[in-house]
Amino acid sequence: MRWVLDRLASVGLRWRLAAWVAAVALACLGIAFVAVYSGTGTQVRSQIDTEIAEDESEFAHGLALAQVRSPAQVARAAAQYIRGQPFSASSTLMFAIVPGAATATNRPELFADGPPDDGETAAEQAQEDRLAAHLLTVGDGYSTLPLPDVGNLRLLKRTLRLPDAPKPVVVGVGEPLAAVARAQRGVARAFILAGILALAGALLGAYVIGTRLSRPLRRMAAVAARVDAGDLAPRIHQDGQGNEIRVLADAFNHMLDRLTEAFAAQRSFVADASHELRTPLTVIRGQLELLAAEASSPQGEHPSGDEVRRVERLVQAEIARMSRLVDDLLLLAKAEQPQFLRIEPIDLVEFVSELWQASTVLAERRFELAEVPSGTLRADPDRLAQALRNLLANAIAHTDDRVGSVRMRVQKAPGGRIRFIVEDDGPGIPADERARVFDRFHRTDSARDRASGGAGLGLAIVDAIARAHGGRVSAGEAEGGARLELELPGFTGDFRTAGGGELRMRVLSGRP
């Protein structure tokens, strides 16, 4: 059985389906054959039992009406009744065993010892005599006996007490079971013929169905082979609606779309990262070449100390820029790892207050902090602080010095969530760019100088930290500027304003 399963696993779907359908069809035909075969035999035997019971009853009734008194009269009456029956002697056995008289029967060779029949040896005749002796020893009721020259015989014996006879008489009626065998052979022949036709039809139908079912799968395999070779363009076009193959094809096409987007994003990410790293490297190389050119000039003059310090400052700045870029890239790479976060309870009021105080000394803006809910947030304090600093830094970068406005609000959200909202009065984010501002290396202003605009990873880091916490980040429009929202789960507490409910404002521009 294991060998058959291994062989089926190595062939195609069409042949496996045909083999399984054929096996199921054979099993069903086998069960039906056994049921019909045995039922036919039982039905024919029951019919034979009914017939011999009727014959035995009529035989007994005929002897009772004969008004016999002696064993010889009983034997003559039984013999007369048997001779008057309209049946063939080879099909039905009937006998009456009368004590003190000869047995009356239509098969006398079964009840008398005699010479062997023509063509039989003495040993064969003796074996037949022993089998025939069962007729005399078997008890009353129904029984099945193998008899010579007759085969299996269904026998009904009964002991009668006639009104005027001195001793009881044993009567018996038997019918060969050849009819049962003939009926069962007919059933077997019919089932064999029908089984062959049904099996052939099942194999053909299963092969056709398997071919139809496997055709889209083969197309999918061909597309998968092309994808494995590096071609992400092909798609599966499946006709029909609402079937499993269509669902599978749609899922496969969606997976290919996601793969195409992922590969495109990866190529763009590598290109952007290479470009961001190449810019400071080009600057460093140019400055070093300038110093080398001055040192090797024909006049033999060496670079001045001021020139060397200028180049040093410029190189240090570019190195710091590359270090920040590498750190941001490493953080984004770690964001998918389970150990990226270290979750712990955070007192929200204390956390936001310390973060706000540290962030508002970085630039001169009109900073405003509204109500902060009192409670506990389960999050990574370092990652959350980094995300909020990036949101504040983004708002600072897009507002004017001293007069620009940067506002932060913290609100409870349904489902035990907390929402951090950072708004500014800068140029805002175009509606068609709001879904892309969190992509890596994306800038809303393509003309912005990279030295002032950064590498475009700040908001991507915010998005990665939000996703790692099970939250989300979104961009919208505020009154006269941009609005960025960071929403996280895991908040518990009561809505209570920090600092007694007063609006907390820090103005660093010197204006009220």
URSUL-V380337 format. One record per backbone hydrogen bond with DSSP energy under -1.0 kcal/mol. CO is the residue of the C=O (numbers start at 1). NH is the residue of the N-H. Records with the same first field share a line. If there is no record, write none. Layout:
# URSUL-V380337
CO: NH, NH
This chain:
# URSUL-V380337
1: 5
2: 6
3: 7
4: 8
5: 9
8: 11
12: 16
13: 17
14: 18
15: 19
16: 20
17: 21
18: 22
19: 23
20: 24
21: 25
22: 26
23: 27
24: 28
25: 29
26: 30
27: 31
28: 32
29: 33
30: 34
31: 35
32: 36
33: 37
34: 38
35: 39
36: 40
37: 41
38: 42
39: 43
40: 44
41: 45
42: 46
43: 47
44: 48
45: 49
46: 50
47: 51
48: 52
49: 53
50: 54
51: 55
52: 56
53: 57
54: 58
55: 59
56: 60
57: 61
58: 62
59: 63
60: 64
61: 65
70: 74
71: 75
72: 76
73: 77
74: 78
75: 79
76: 80
77: 81
78: 82
79: 83
80: 84
82: 85
85: 87
88: 91, 92
91: 176
93: 174
94: 106
95: 172
96: 104
97: 170
98: 101
104: 96
107: 110
108: 111
117: 120
121: 125
122: 126
123: 127
124: 128
125: 129
126: 130
127: 131
128: 132
129: 133
131: 134
132: 135
133: 136, 137
134: 138
141: 157
143: 155
145: 153
147: 150, 151
151: 147
152: 177
153: 145
154: 175
155: 143
156: 173
157: 141
158: 171
160: 169
169: 160
170: 97
171: 158
172: 95
173: 156
174: 93
175: 154
177: 181
178: 182
179: 183
180: 184
181: 185
182: 186
183: 187
184: 188
185: 189
186: 190
187: 191
188: 192
189: 193
190: 194
191: 195
192: 196
193: 197
194: 198
195: 199
196: 200
197: 201
198: 202
199: 203
200: 204
201: 205
202: 206
203: 207
204: 208
205: 209
206: 210
207: 211
208: 212
209: 213
210: 214
211: 215
214: 218
215: 219
216: 220
217: 221
218: 222
219: 223
220: 224
221: 225
222: 226
223: 227
224: 228
225: 229
226: 231
227: 230
243: 247
244: 248
245: 249
246: 250
247: 251
248: 252
249: 253
250: 254
251: 255
252: 256
253: 257
254: 258
255: 259
256: 260
257: 261
258: 262
259: 263
260: 264
261: 265
262: 266
263: 267
264: 268
265: 269
266: 270
267: 271
268: 272
269: 273
270: 274
271: 275
272: 276
273: 277
274: 278
275: 279
277: 281
278: 282
279: 283
280: 284
281: 285
282: 286
283: 287
284: 288
285: 289
286: 290
287: 291
288: 292
289: 293
290: 294
291: 295
292: 296
294: 297
297: 300
304: 308
305: 309
306: 310
307: 311
308: 312
309: 313
310: 314
311: 315
312: 316
313: 317
314: 318
315: 319
316: 320
317: 321
318: 322
319: 323
320: 324
321: 325
322: 326
323: 327
324: 328
325: 329
326: 330
327: 331
328: 332
329: 333
330: 334
331: 335
334: 337
337: 340
344: 379
346: 377
347: 351
348: 352
349: 353
350: 354
351: 355
352: 356
353: 357
354: 358
355: 359
356: 360
359: 362
364: 402
365: 367, 508
366: 406
367: 506
368: 408
369: 504
371: 410
375: 348
376: 492
377: 346
379: 344
380: 384
381: 385
382: 386
383: 387
384: 388
385: 389
386: 390
387: 391
388: 392
389: 393
390: 394
391: 395
392: 396
393: 397
394: 398
396: 399
400: 404
401: 403
404: 366
405: 425
406: 368
407: 423
408: 370
409: 421
411: 419
413: 417
416: 491
417: 413
418: 488
419: 411
420: 486
421: 409
422: 484
423: 407
430: 433
433: 436, 437
436: 439
439: 442
445: 448
449: 453
450: 454
456: 441
457: 461
458: 462
459: 463
460: 464
461: 465
462: 466
463: 467
464: 468
465: 469
466: 471
467: 470
472: 487
474: 485
476: 483
478: 480, 481
481: 478
482: 424
483: 476
484: 422
485: 474
486: 420
487: 472
488: 418
490: 378
492: 376
494: 496
504: 369
506: 367
